[in-house]
Amino acid sequence: MRSPTMYIPVRTAALAAAERHLRSRGVAFTETATDAEFLLYPAPTKLEMLSDCTMDQTVIGGNLDFLNDNVSRLDLLKDPYYLAANAAITAESALALVLEGLRCEITRANILILGWGRIGKCLTHQLHHLNANVTVYARKDADRAMLRALGYRDTGREDLARSLARYQCIINTIPAPVLTETEGRIIRPGCMKLELASGIWLPGEDVIPAHGLPGRCKSEASGALIAKTISYHLGGTP
């Protein structure tokens, strides 16, 4: 069976790692875009990256809704396997930043996680096993009930402001404002504020932006995940 052919128009460390893994799985990489069946882009993908794309090629990237309906695509950021595994890599990368940046021992740290999505779940699990004092803000009653059932501390919107001064670290995973500027002034001085969602949603000027952590901090793991996901969609196994 003929090997699929692929080209990487925009190279990153993660995509270089993905190329190595895909080559070992039988994918051939071309010198130019015109010779390739598949074009592999960073995820998320920006429109201006796609100057090399033609209508008869498959685009692999993330957030590809801007493409014409007749352009074949594999959107990694809509693939449940990729999203779950990438959340775990993101959480592990964020944990490394927390361990490096905290001013106290992890076992004495009161840490607030905003959000109970994929990344929030992974981070809560990892921090809990390091014996950190983790509290999770979740908007939905069902999510707070699940947190309690799993033995984790939870907080809702009505209790959030009253507890802000106790945290040594606040990690946001929600791509929307949760804390107001007024509430931001309640946060204790020196609190580590880590922003994992796209954009800057935490209040204050001392927020640490931590977007795209897998590609920045764990490019090899990120590349391996990209390769596994692509291989699965090309007819292999993840």
C-alpha positions as CSV (number, residue, x, y, z in Angstrom):
1,M,0.0,0.0,0.0
2,R,1.3,3.5,-0.9
3,S,2.5,5.6,1.9
4,P,0.6,8.9,2.6
5,T,2.6,12.0,1.8
6,M,2.8,15.0,4.1
7,Y,4.3,18.5,4.2
8,I,4.8,20.9,7.2
9,P,4.5,24.5,6.0
10,V,5.0,26.0,9.4
11,R,7.6,24.2,11.5
12,T,7.6,24.1,15.3
13,A,9.4,21.8,17.8
14,A,6.2,19.8,18.4
15,L,5.6,19.3,14.6
16,A,9.3,18.3,14.1
17,A,8.7,15.6,16.8
18,A,5.5,14.6,15.1
19,E,7.3,14.2,11.8
20,R,9.9,11.8,13.4
21,H,7.1,9.7,14.9
22,L,5.0,9.7,11.6
23,R,8.1,8.7,9.6
24,S,8.5,5.7,11.8
25,R,4.9,4.8,11.1
26,G,5.4,4.9,7.3
27,V,4.3,8.5,6.4
28,A,6.5,10.1,3.7
29,F,7.4,13.8,3.9
30,T,7.8,15.9,0.8
31,E,10.1,18.9,0.1
32,T,7.2,21.0,-1.2
33,A,3.6,21.5,-0.5
34,T,2.5,20.7,-4.1
35,D,3.8,17.1,-3.8
36,A,1.9,16.3,-0.6
37,E,-1.6,14.9,0.1
38,F,-1.6,16.3,3.6
39,L,-0.5,19.6,5.0
40,L,0.3,19.6,8.8
41,Y,-0.1,22.9,10.6
42,P,0.2,24.0,14.3
43,A,-3.0,23.8,16.3
44,P,-4.7,26.2,16.6
45,T,-4.2,27.1,13.0
46,K,-4.3,30.7,11.6
47,L,-5.7,31.6,8.2
48,E,-2.5,33.3,7.1
49,M,-0.6,30.1,7.5
50,L,-2.5,28.4,4.7
51,S,-1.0,30.1,1.6
52,D,0.4,26.8,0.4
53,C,-2.9,24.9,0.6
54,T,-4.7,23.8,-2.5
55,M,-8.3,22.5,-2.8
56,D,-7.2,18.8,-3.4
57,Q,-5.2,18.5,-0.2
58,T,-6.2,17.6,3.4
59,V,-5.4,20.2,6.0
60,I,-4.4,18.9,9.5
61,G,-4.5,21.5,12.3
62,G,-6.8,23.0,14.8
63,N,-9.8,25.4,14.8
64,L,-10.3,24.9,11.1
65,D,-13.9,26.1,10.8
66,F,-12.7,29.0,8.7
67,L,-12.0,26.6,5.8
68,N,-14.3,26.3,2.9
69,D,-16.7,23.4,3.2
70,N,-15.1,21.6,0.2
71,V,-11.6,21.6,1.8
72,S,-10.8,18.2,3.4
73,R,-9.6,18.5,7.0
74,L,-8.6,16.8,10.2
75,D,-9.3,19.2,13.1
76,L,-7.2,18.0,16.0
77,L,-9.1,20.3,18.4
78,K,-12.3,18.5,17.7
79,D,-10.8,15.0,18.2
80,P,-11.8,13.6,21.7
81,Y,-8.7,11.4,22.0
82,Y,-6.4,14.3,21.2
83,L,-8.2,16.7,23.5
84,A,-8.1,14.4,26.5
85,A,-4.5,13.5,26.1
86,N,-3.4,17.1,25.4
87,A,-5.2,18.2,28.5
88,A,-3.1,15.8,30.6
89,I,0.1,17.1,29.0
90,T,-1.0,20.7,29.6
91,A,-1.8,20.0,33.2
92,E,1.6,18.3,33.7
93,S,3.3,21.3,32.2
94,A,1.3,23.7,34.3
95,L,2.2,21.7,37.4
96,A,5.9,22.1,36.7
97,L,5.4,25.9,36.5
98,V,3.5,25.8,39.8
99,L,6.2,23.8,41.6
100,E,8.9,26.2,40.3
101,G,7.0,29.4,41.0
102,L,5.3,28.7,44.4
103,R,6.8,30.6,47.4
104,C,5.9,27.8,49.8
105,E,6.0,24.0,49.8
106,I,3.3,22.4,47.7
107,T,1.9,20.6,50.8
108,R,1.3,23.9,52.5
109,A,-0.2,25.6,49.4
110,N,-3.8,26.6,49.1
111,I,-4.5,26.4,45.3
112,L,-7.6,27.5,43.5
113,I,-8.4,26.1,40.1
114,L,-11.1,28.0,38.1
115,G,-12.9,25.5,35.9
116,W,-13.7,21.8,35.9
117,G,-13.1,21.0,32.3
118,R,-10.5,18.6,30.9
119,I,-7.5,20.6,32.1
120,G,-9.1,21.4,35.4
121,K,-9.8,17.7,36.1
122,C,-6.3,16.7,35.2
123,L,-4.7,19.4,37.3
124,T,-6.9,18.7,40.3
125,H,-6.0,15.1,40.2
126,Q,-2.3,15.8,39.9
127,L,-2.2,18.4,42.6
128,H,-4.3,16.3,45.0
129,H,-1.8,13.5,44.7
130,L,0.9,15.9,45.7
131,N,-1.1,16.7,48.9
132,A,-1.8,20.3,47.9
133,N,-4.9,21.9,49.4
134,V,-6.9,22.2,46.1
135,T,-10.2,24.0,45.7
136,V,-12.0,24.0,42.4
137,Y,-14.5,26.6,41.2
138,A,-17.2,25.1,39.1
139,R,-20.3,26.9,37.9
140,K,-22.7,23.9,37.6
141,D,-24.3,22.3,40.6
142,A,-23.7,18.9,39.0
143,D,-20.0,19.5,38.7
144,R,-19.7,20.6,42.3
145,A,-21.6,17.5,43.3
146,M,-19.1,15.4,41.4
147,L,-16.2,17.2,43.0
148,R,-17.5,16.4,46.4
149,A,-18.2,12.8,45.4
150,L,-14.6,12.4,44.4
151,G,-13.4,13.9,47.7
152,Y,-12.3,17.3,46.3
153,R,-13.0,20.8,47.7
154,D,-15.4,22.9,45.6
155,T,-16.6,26.4,45.6
156,G,-19.4,28.2,43.8
157,R,-19.7,31.8,42.7
158,E,-21.4,32.9,45.9
159,D,-18.5,31.8,48.1
160,L,-15.6,32.6,45.8
161,A,-14.8,36.2,46.9
162,R,-14.8,35.3,50.6
163,S,-12.0,32.9,50.2
164,L,-9.7,34.6,47.6
165,A,-7.3,36.0,50.2
166,R,-6.3,32.5,51.4
167,Y,-4.8,31.2,48.1
168,Q,-1.1,31.1,47.3
169,C,-1.8,30.1,43.7
170,I,-4.8,30.7,41.4
171,I,-5.0,28.8,38.0
172,N,-7.5,29.8,35.4
173,T,-8.7,27.3,32.8
174,I,-11.9,29.2,31.7
175,P,-11.8,31.4,28.6
176,A,-14.1,34.0,30.2
177,P,-13.9,36.4,33.1
178,V,-14.7,34.8,36.4
179,L,-13.1,37.3,38.9
180,T,-13.8,41.0,38.7
181,E,-11.1,43.7,39.1
182,T,-12.6,44.4,42.6
183,E,-12.2,40.8,43.6
184,G,-8.7,40.8,42.1
185,R,-7.7,43.3,44.8
186,I,-8.7,40.8,47.5
187,I,-6.1,38.3,46.2
188,R,-3.2,38.1,48.6
189,P,0.1,39.8,47.5
190,G,2.5,37.4,45.9
191,C,-0.2,35.0,44.9
192,M,0.9,33.1,41.8
193,K,-1.7,33.6,39.1
194,L,-1.4,31.2,36.1
195,E,-3.5,31.8,33.0
196,L,-4.1,28.6,31.0
197,A,-7.1,29.7,28.9
198,S,-6.6,31.6,25.6
199,G,-6.4,35.3,26.4
200,I,-5.8,36.9,29.8
201,W,-8.9,36.5,32.0
202,L,-7.4,36.8,35.5
203,P,-7.4,40.3,37.0
204,G,-4.1,42.2,37.7
205,E,-0.8,42.9,36.0
206,D,1.1,40.0,37.5
207,V,-0.7,37.2,35.6
208,I,1.6,34.6,34.1
209,P,0.4,33.7,30.6
210,A,0.8,30.0,30.0
211,H,-0.9,29.3,26.6
212,G,0.2,26.4,24.4
213,L,2.2,24.7,27.1
214,P,2.5,21.2,25.5
215,G,4.3,22.7,22.5
216,R,6.4,25.0,24.6
217,C,7.3,22.7,27.5
218,K,6.8,19.2,26.3
219,S,7.3,19.3,22.5
220,E,8.3,15.7,22.3
221,A,5.2,14.5,24.1
222,S,3.0,16.9,22.1
223,G,4.5,15.7,18.8
224,A,4.0,12.0,19.8
225,L,0.3,12.8,20.5
226,I,-0.1,14.6,17.2
227,A,1.4,11.6,15.4
228,K,-0.7,9.1,17.2
229,T,-3.9,11.0,16.5
230,I,-3.1,11.4,12.8
231,S,-2.1,7.7,12.5
232,Y,-5.4,6.7,13.9
233,H,-7.3,8.8,11.4
234,L,-5.2,7.4,8.6
235,G,-6.3,3.9,9.5
236,G,-3.9,2.9,12.2
237,T,-4.2,2.7,15.9
238,P,-3.4,5.6,18.4
